[in-house]
Amino acid sequence: MTALEKNILQALTELDAAVKAMATAQPKPNLLPLFRRLDELALELPRETDPNLRHYLNKKSYEKARLFLLGRDRENKTGSCGHV
């Protein structure tokens, strides 16, 4: 895993934790900075990046991207776009 992919995974893990805390958190966490960070990191991906990761990030399928980076891509379900 590249350093950039590690940064993306870290941001995805932070987002996952923030979303899971939403039900009980007071005040509610602001997710916009995490979304912006993920968009910025996705733009830095080199051309040879796995197309699945690019697709997940482009479509904002952050849970799928997180599972992909954890080596658990086969747990991902087919999306409405017809792509896993």
Backbone as ProteinMPNN parsed JSONL, in Angstrom:
{"seq_chain_A": "MTALEKNILQALTELDAAVKAMATAQPKPNLLPLFRRLDELALELPRETDPNLRHYLNKKSYEKARLFLLGRDRENKTGSCGHV", "coords_chain_A": {"N_chain_A": [[0.853, -1.177, 0.0], [0.571, 2.163, -0.859], [1.88, 5.307, 0.397], [0.051, 7.347, -0.051], [-2.317, 5.879, -0.382], [-2.497, 4.882, 2.199], [-2.988, 7.25, 3.578], [-5.484, 7.858, 2.51], [-6.937, 5.659, 3.45], [-6.767, 6.176, 6.191], [-8.247, 8.572, 6.36], [-10.706, 7.594, 5.485], [-11.266, 5.801, 7.533], [-11.492, 7.553, 9.691], [-13.768, 8.941, 8.846], [-15.648, 6.846, 8.857], [-15.729, 6.253, 11.611], [-16.708, 8.709, 12.592], [-19.238, 8.813, 11.395], [-20.441, 6.598, 12.577], [-20.584, 7.517, 15.163], [-22.472, 9.48, 15.067], [-25.144, 9.098, 15.96], [-25.154, 9.389, 18.725], [-23.517, 11.505, 19.327], [-22.884, 14.748, 20.599], [-21.935, 17.945, 20.26], [-23.041, 17.215, 16.873], [-20.693, 15.69, 14.661], [-18.79, 17.51, 12.212], [-18.809, 16.594, 9.01], [-17.976, 17.559, 6.585], [-15.23, 18.551, 6.277], [-13.859, 16.106, 6.208], [-14.92, 14.916, 3.897], [-13.989, 16.755, 1.996], [-11.221, 16.401, 2.29], [-10.947, 13.746, 1.442], [-11.703, 14.032, -1.24], [-9.597, 15.663, -2.128], [-7.39, 13.969, -1.723], [-8.06, 11.884, -3.46], [-7.747, 13.126, -5.904], [-5.017, 13.188, -6.095], [-4.226, 10.66, -6.749], [-2.216, 8.465, -8.658], [-2.149, 7.736, -12.202], [-1.93, 4.977, -12.626], [-3.285, 3.778, -10.568], [-5.388, 1.336, -9.047], [-8.307, 0.662, -10.87], [-10.714, 0.081, -9.558], [-10.523, 1.266, -7.004], [-10.307, 3.955, -7.763], [-12.85, 4.245, -8.955], [-14.611, 3.785, -6.76], [-13.956, 5.956, -5.078], [-14.521, 8.116, -6.765], [-17.264, 7.821, -7.09], [-18.064, 8.322, -4.573], [-18.314, 6.184, -2.885], [-17.532, 5.418, -0.147], [-17.376, 3.47, 1.895], [-17.02, 1.16, 0.403], [-14.553, 1.775, -0.756], [-12.981, 1.834, 1.548], [-13.149, -0.853, 2.433], [-11.955, -2.051, 0.203], [-9.303, -1.068, 0.392], [-8.583, -2.308, 2.711], [-8.22, -4.832, 1.889], [-10.492, -6.317, 1.551], [-12.261, -6.44, -0.58], [-13.984, -8.277, -1.79], [-16.165, -8.381, -0.147], [-17.733, -6.308, -0.855], [-20.78, -5.164, -2.243], [-22.676, -5.28, -5.312], [-23.266, -2.183, -6.835], [-25.704, 0.413, -7.652], [-24.85, 1.293, -10.066], [-24.053, -0.906, -11.364], [-21.551, -1.769, -10.939], [-19.279, -3.436, -8.823]], "CA_chain_A": [[0.0, 0.0, 0.0], [1.359, 3.388, -0.96], [1.648, 6.303, 1.45], [-1.195, 8.038, -0.389], [-3.408, 4.961, -0.055], [-2.578, 4.855, 3.663], [-3.658, 8.501, 3.961], [-6.89, 7.712, 2.136], [-7.517, 4.719, 4.399], [-6.891, 6.873, 7.466], [-9.38, 9.494, 6.239], [-11.918, 6.777, 5.41], [-11.486, 5.253, 8.873], [-12.005, 8.682, 10.483], [-15.144, 9.175, 8.4], [-16.448, 5.733, 9.355], [-15.909, 6.451, 13.054], [-17.564, 9.884, 12.793], [-20.604, 8.447, 11.012], [-20.959, 5.683, 13.602], [-20.808, 8.291, 16.393], [-23.505, 10.493, 14.831], [-26.378, 8.858, 16.702], [-25.058, 9.808, 20.128], [-22.609, 12.647, 19.48], [-23.412, 16.105, 20.835], [-22.626, 18.246, 19.002], [-22.791, 16.314, 15.753], [-19.431, 16.009, 13.989], [-18.851, 18.125, 10.891], [-18.197, 15.644, 8.081], [-17.516, 18.234, 5.362], [-13.774, 18.535, 6.112], [-13.432, 14.758, 5.823], [-15.276, 14.738, 2.485], [-13.046, 17.573, 1.205], [-9.921, 15.739, 2.353], [-10.994, 12.57, 0.565], [-11.691, 14.529, -2.623], [-8.234, 16.125, -2.41], [-6.514, 12.8, -1.824], [-8.423, 11.149, -4.674], [-7.162, 13.836, -7.051], [-3.58, 12.926, -6.105], [-3.931, 9.282, -7.15], [-1.564, 8.35, -9.964], [-2.923, 7.113, -13.278], [-1.882, 3.516, -12.537], [-4.065, 3.32, -9.414], [-6.406, 0.337, -9.365], [-9.54, 1.315, -11.317], [-11.784, -0.089, -8.572], [-10.364, 2.304, -5.993], [-10.679, 5.214, -8.403], [-14.304, 4.239, -9.134], [-15.249, 3.943, -5.455], [-13.769, 7.326, -4.593], [-15.229, 9.008, -7.682], [-18.699, 7.685, -6.836], [-18.276, 8.595, -3.139], [-18.609, 4.906, -2.225], [-16.422, 5.423, 0.793], [-17.28, 2.184, 2.599], [-16.418, 0.234, -0.554], [-13.141, 2.137, -0.864], [-12.334, 1.414, 2.799], [-13.015, -2.308, 2.374], [-10.961, -2.347, -0.83], [-7.967, -0.797, 0.92], [-8.327, -3.282, 3.779], [-8.092, -6.151, 1.268], [-11.765, -7.009, 1.744], [-13.107, -5.995, -1.689], [-15.027, -9.249, -2.138], [-17.331, -8.122, 0.711], [-18.517, -5.234, -1.459], [-21.955, -5.552, -3.012], [-22.859, -4.561, -6.569], [-23.988, -0.928, -6.666], [-26.735, 0.753, -8.632], [-24.196, 1.545, -11.356], [-23.71, -2.192, -11.933], [-20.17, -2.043, -10.56], [-19.175, -3.893, -7.436]], "C_chain_A": [[0.897, 1.237, 0.0], [1.043, 4.316, 0.209], [0.331, 7.043, 1.194], [-2.397, 7.156, -0.053], [-3.585, 4.845, 1.455], [-3.285, 6.103, 4.179], [-5.156, 8.438, 3.649], [-7.583, 6.781, 3.122], [-7.716, 5.377, 5.763], [-8.096, 7.82, 7.444], [-10.7, 8.724, 6.186], [-12.272, 6.187, 6.774], [-12.028, 6.335, 9.806], [-13.461, 8.97, 10.128], [-16.069, 8.093, 8.946], [-16.742, 5.905, 10.846], [-16.854, 7.622, 13.333], [-19.014, 9.557, 12.471], [-21.218, 7.539, 12.075], [-21.271, 6.415, 14.904], [-21.962, 9.283, 16.264], [-24.729, 10.325, 15.722], [-26.325, 9.415, 18.125], [-24.213, 11.063, 20.34], [-23.37, 13.95, 19.672], [-22.22, 17.015, 21.081], [-22.263, 17.231, 17.921], [-21.478, 16.7, 15.075], [-19.683, 16.627, 12.608], [-18.093, 17.212, 9.928], [-17.608, 16.318, 6.842], [-15.994, 18.27, 5.219], [-13.241, 17.156, 5.711], [-13.746, 14.491, 4.351], [-14.318, 15.52, 1.588], [-11.677, 16.907, 1.15], [-9.881, 14.522, 1.431], [-10.988, 12.977, -0.906], [-10.29, 14.966, -3.028], [-7.29, 14.945, -2.602], [-6.793, 12.009, -3.107], [-7.816, 11.806, -5.914], [-5.664, 13.582, -7.182], [-3.229, 11.522, -6.594], [-3.279, 9.242, -8.523], [-2.435, 7.562, -10.948], [-2.991, 5.593, -13.129], [-2.613, 2.935, -11.322], [-5.133, 2.338, -9.872], [-7.714, 1.042, -9.738], [-10.698, 1.169, -10.325], [-11.712, 0.994, -7.506], [-10.759, 3.663, -6.558], [-12.2, 5.337, -8.522], [-15.009, 4.495, -7.803], [-15.143, 5.379, -4.96], [-14.523, 8.334, -5.461], [-16.734, 8.997, -7.416], [-19.065, 7.937, -5.37], [-18.732, 7.34, -2.384], [-17.499, 4.646, -1.213], [-16.276, 4.12, 1.572], [-16.649, 1.143, 1.68], [-14.926, 0.514, -0.71], [-12.372, 1.669, 0.373], [-12.116, -0.104, 2.799], [-11.97, -2.722, 1.347], [-9.548, -2.182, -0.267], [-7.592, -1.736, 2.068], [-8.155, -4.7, 3.225], [-9.358, -6.983, 1.377], [-12.757, -6.658, 0.636], [-14.216, -6.989, -2.01], [-16.261, -9.131, -1.236], [-18.236, -7.042, 0.125], [-19.637, -5.795, -2.32], [-22.031, -4.726, -4.291], [-23.724, -3.333, -6.324], [-25.006, -0.69, -7.751], [-26.159, 1.01, -10.022], [-23.83, 0.23, -12.056], [-22.29, -2.62, -11.626], [-20.17, -2.513, -9.117], [-18.754, -2.742, -6.565]], "O_chain_A": [[1.854, 1.33, 0.768], [0.056, 4.125, 0.919], [-0.415, 7.328, 2.132], [-3.385, 7.639, 0.5], [-4.711, 4.721, 1.937], [-4.089, 6.026, 5.108], [-5.984, 8.907, 4.429], [-8.688, 7.071, 3.58], [-8.735, 5.151, 6.416], [-8.872, 7.863, 8.399], [-11.695, 9.151, 6.772], [-13.448, 6.089, 7.124], [-12.917, 6.072, 10.616], [-14.285, 9.215, 11.009], [-17.154, 8.395, 9.442], [-17.878, 5.721, 11.284], [-17.706, 7.533, 14.217], [-19.92, 9.976, 13.191], [-22.386, 7.698, 12.431], [-22.131, 5.976, 15.668], [-22.383, 9.866, 17.263], [-25.292, 11.315, 16.19], [-27.34, 9.86, 18.66], [-24.204, 11.62, 21.438], [-24.365, 14.216, 18.998], [-21.54, 16.831, 22.09], [-21.292, 16.486, 18.052], [-21.176, 17.884, 14.928], [-20.662, 16.303, 11.935], [-16.874, 17.076, 10.026], [-16.819, 15.702, 6.125], [-15.498, 18.036, 4.117], [-12.274, 17.061, 4.955], [-12.93, 13.906, 3.639], [-13.883, 15.021, 0.55], [-11.048, 16.853, 0.093], [-8.896, 14.3, 0.726], [-10.335, 12.331, -1.725], [-9.842, 14.676, -4.137], [-6.487, 14.927, -3.536], [-5.867, 11.525, -3.758], [-7.42, 11.12, -6.856], [-5.102, 13.742, -8.266], [-2.057, 11.227, -6.828], [-3.737, 9.91, -9.45], [-3.335, 6.823, -10.551], [-4.006, 4.987, -13.47], [-2.559, 1.728, -11.084], [-5.711, 2.489, -10.949], [-8.177, 1.918, -9.007], [-11.568, 2.038, -10.259], [-12.735, 1.577, -7.144], [-11.465, 4.431, -5.905], [-12.771, 6.388, -8.23], [-15.907, 5.335, -7.73], [-16.122, 5.951, -4.481], [-15.096, 9.293, -4.946], [-17.396, 10.03, -7.505], [-20.22, 7.787, -4.973], [-19.441, 7.426, -1.381], [-16.648, 3.776, -1.401], [-15.156, 3.71, 1.876], [-15.835, 0.334, 2.124], [-14.125, -0.418, -0.789], [-11.252, 1.17, 0.263], [-11.028, -0.579, 3.126], [-11.187, -3.641, 1.59], [-8.702, -3.06, -0.434], [-6.411, -1.93, 2.356], [-7.968, -5.651, 3.984], [-9.309, -8.211, 1.305], [-13.96, -6.585, 0.883], [-15.288, -6.584, -2.459], [-17.297, -9.725, -1.535], [-19.376, -6.88, 0.56], [-19.456, -6.782, -3.033], [-21.514, -3.61, -4.35], [-24.777, -3.418, -5.692], [-25.154, -1.5, -8.667], [-26.873, 0.955, -11.023], [-23.358, 0.238, -13.193], [-21.869, -3.711, -12.009], [-20.96, -2.046, -8.297], [-18.605, -2.907, -5.354]]}, "name": "protein", "num_of_chains": 1, "seq": "MTALEKNILQALTELDAAVKAMATAQPKPNLLPLFRRLDELALELPRETDPNLRHYLNKKSYEKARLFLLGRDRENKTGSCGHV"}
